[in-house]
């Protein structure tokens, strides 16, 4: 989840937010995968989690480093493409978010 915060008289609040798949942030290639990054491949899982976090943070900083509250959505083309957000990102993100619920139910 990417959030943009605003401040009013010393009170900070989330003023804008977007739920994105990590593949859109890391953008290593043009392939999207619903399998979490740290579960891909045969890497030792604790190492894979650390690598996933590190790569995601580096990519995030690269994308949003020069943006402001008013321009942060311009840092990533998908964020200005509502059709792409609806059809691709939200659909794949919903699969990821619902998987734990399905596992609990069954």
BALOBA-1460 file (C-alpha; in Angstrom, 3 decimals):
// residues 106
<rec num="1" residu="x" x="0.000" y="0.000" z="0.000"/>
<rec num="2" residu="x" x="1.357" y="3.378" z="-1.031"/>
<rec num="3" residu="x" x="0.065" y="6.286" z="1.007"/>
<rec num="4" residu="x" x="0.306" y="10.060" z="0.610"/>
<rec num="5" residu="x" x="-0.029" y="12.034" z="3.811"/>
<rec num="6" residu="x" x="-1.133" y="15.600" z="4.414"/>
<rec num="7" residu="x" x="-0.627" y="17.803" z="7.436"/>
<rec num="8" residu="x" x="-3.089" y="20.293" z="8.869"/>
<rec num="9" residu="x" x="-2.163" y="22.185" z="12.024"/>
<rec num="10" residu="x" x="0.195" y="19.466" z="13.180"/>
<rec num="11" residu="x" x="-2.229" y="16.634" z="12.503"/>
<rec num="12" residu="x" x="-1.150" y="14.159" z="9.846"/>
<rec num="13" residu="x" x="-3.599" y="11.994" z="7.964"/>
<rec num="14" residu="x" x="-3.644" y="9.745" z="4.925"/>
<rec num="15" residu="x" x="-5.019" y="11.867" z="2.100"/>
<rec num="16" residu="x" x="-4.498" y="9.435" z="-0.774"/>
<rec num="17" residu="x" x="-3.638" y="5.760" z="-1.030"/>
<rec num="18" residu="x" x="-3.250" y="2.997" z="-3.552"/>
<rec num="19" residu="x" x="-2.897" y="-0.743" z="-3.196"/>
<rec num="20" residu="x" x="-0.302" y="-2.023" z="-5.661"/>
<rec num="21" residu="x" x="1.220" y="-5.375" z="-6.422"/>
<rec num="22" residu="x" x="4.923" y="-5.354" z="-5.636"/>
<rec num="23" residu="x" x="5.757" y="-6.360" z="-9.213"/>
<rec num="24" residu="x" x="4.591" y="-2.933" z="-10.380"/>
<rec num="25" residu="x" x="7.007" y="-1.264" z="-7.978"/>
<rec num="26" residu="x" x="9.988" y="-3.568" z="-8.530"/>
<rec num="27" residu="x" x="9.340" y="-3.666" z="-12.300"/>
<rec num="28" residu="x" x="12.164" y="-6.183" z="-12.830"/>
<rec num="29" residu="x" x="10.558" y="-7.331" z="-16.058"/>
<rec num="30" residu="x" x="7.133" y="-7.017" z="-17.584"/>
<rec num="31" residu="x" x="5.885" y="-10.261" z="-16.043"/>
<rec num="32" residu="x" x="3.306" y="-10.088" z="-13.274"/>
<rec num="33" residu="x" x="3.057" y="-12.978" z="-10.847"/>
<rec num="34" residu="x" x="0.457" y="-13.466" z="-8.114"/>
<rec num="35" residu="x" x="2.932" y="-15.577" z="-6.149"/>
<rec num="36" residu="x" x="4.588" y="-13.356" z="-3.524"/>
<rec num="37" residu="x" x="8.108" y="-12.372" z="-4.533"/>
<rec num="38" residu="x" x="9.673" y="-14.064" z="-1.509"/>
<rec num="39" residu="x" x="7.973" y="-17.396" z="-2.308"/>
<rec num="40" residu="x" x="9.333" y="-17.571" z="-5.853"/>
<rec num="41" residu="x" x="12.276" y="-19.832" z="-6.501"/>
<rec num="42" residu="x" x="14.246" y="-21.994" z="-4.120"/>
<rec num="43" residu="x" x="15.918" y="-19.324" z="-1.965"/>
<rec num="44" residu="x" x="15.927" y="-19.874" z="1.814"/>
<rec num="45" residu="x" x="12.665" y="-18.191" z="2.914"/>
<rec num="46" residu="x" x="14.052" y="-15.798" z="5.567"/>
<rec num="47" residu="x" x="16.676" y="-14.651" z="3.061"/>
<rec num="48" residu="x" x="14.007" y="-14.318" z="0.376"/>
<rec num="49" residu="x" x="11.849" y="-12.101" z="2.632"/>
<rec num="50" residu="x" x="14.797" y="-9.816" z="3.353"/>
<rec num="51" residu="x" x="15.708" y="-9.644" z="-0.322"/>
<rec num="52" residu="x" x="12.105" y="-8.893" z="-1.261"/>
<rec num="53" residu="x" x="11.872" y="-6.033" z="1.236"/>
<rec num="54" residu="x" x="15.242" y="-4.590" z="0.200"/>
<rec num="55" residu="x" x="14.507" y="-4.709" z="-3.539"/>
<rec num="56" residu="x" x="11.036" y="-3.262" z="-3.023"/>
<rec num="57" residu="x" x="12.349" y="-0.375" z="-0.912"/>
<rec num="58" residu="x" x="15.103" y="0.445" z="-3.398"/>
<rec num="59" residu="x" x="12.609" y="0.434" z="-6.267"/>
<rec num="60" residu="x" x="10.121" y="2.519" z="-4.277"/>
<rec num="61" residu="x" x="12.763" y="5.143" z="-3.476"/>
<rec num="62" residu="x" x="13.828" y="5.302" z="-7.116"/>
<rec num="63" residu="x" x="10.247" y="5.799" z="-8.337"/>
<rec num="64" residu="x" x="8.980" y="8.255" z="-5.738"/>
<rec num="65" residu="x" x="12.155" y="10.083" z="-4.654"/>
<rec num="66" residu="x" x="11.449" y="13.228" z="-6.675"/>
<rec num="67" residu="x" x="7.669" y="13.287" z="-6.284"/>
<rec num="68" residu="x" x="5.564" y="15.476" z="-4.021"/>
<rec num="69" residu="x" x="2.119" y="15.077" z="-2.506"/>
<rec num="70" residu="x" x="0.606" y="16.528" z="-5.671"/>
<rec num="71" residu="x" x="2.740" y="14.543" z="-8.135"/>
<rec num="72" residu="x" x="3.344" y="11.143" z="-6.526"/>
<rec num="73" residu="x" x="0.939" y="9.364" z="-8.872"/>
<rec num="74" residu="x" x="3.035" y="10.550" z="-11.829"/>
<rec num="75" residu="x" x="5.971" y="8.508" z="-10.532"/>
<rec num="76" residu="x" x="4.468" y="5.285" z="-11.855"/>
<rec num="77" residu="x" x="2.504" y="5.205" z="-15.152"/>
<rec num="78" residu="x" x="0.013" y="2.676" z="-13.788"/>
<rec num="79" residu="x" x="-1.104" y="5.175" z="-11.151"/>
<rec num="80" residu="x" x="-2.462" y="7.502" z="-13.828"/>
<rec num="81" residu="x" x="-4.197" y="4.673" z="-15.732"/>
<rec num="82" residu="x" x="-7.458" y="3.934" z="-13.928"/>
<rec num="83" residu="x" x="-8.408" y="1.272" z="-16.476"/>
<rec num="84" residu="x" x="-5.103" y="-0.542" z="-15.879"/>
<rec num="85" residu="x" x="-5.513" y="-0.231" z="-12.119"/>
<rec num="86" residu="x" x="-9.024" y="-1.675" z="-12.293"/>
<rec num="87" residu="x" x="-8.452" y="-4.500" z="-14.753"/>
<rec num="88" residu="x" x="-4.936" y="-5.641" z="-13.905"/>
<rec num="89" residu="x" x="-3.692" y="-4.399" z="-10.546"/>
<rec num="90" residu="x" x="-6.873" y="-4.649" z="-8.474"/>
<rec num="91" residu="x" x="-7.781" y="-8.049" z="-9.910"/>
<rec num="92" residu="x" x="-4.362" y="-9.547" z="-9.138"/>
<rec num="93" residu="x" x="-4.147" y="-7.821" z="-5.753"/>
<rec num="94" residu="x" x="-7.585" y="-9.218" z="-4.859"/>
<rec num="95" residu="x" x="-6.321" y="-12.727" z="-5.585"/>
<rec num="96" residu="x" x="-3.393" y="-12.191" z="-3.215"/>
<rec num="97" residu="x" x="-5.551" y="-10.666" z="-0.490"/>
<rec num="98" residu="x" x="-8.208" y="-13.368" z="-0.658"/>
<rec num="99" residu="x" x="-5.863" y="-16.364" z="-0.649"/>
<rec num="100" residu="x" x="-5.304" y="-16.354" z="3.144"/>
<rec num="101" residu="x" x="-9.063" y="-16.137" z="3.701"/>
<rec num="102" residu="x" x="-9.682" y="-19.096" z="1.411"/>
<rec num="103" residu="x" x="-6.984" y="-21.090" z="3.238"/>
<rec num="104" residu="x" x="-8.635" y="-20.389" z="6.590"/>
<rec num="105" residu="x" x="-12.105" y="-21.301" z="5.377"/>
<rec num="106" residu="x" x="-11.056" y="-24.585" z="3.800"/>
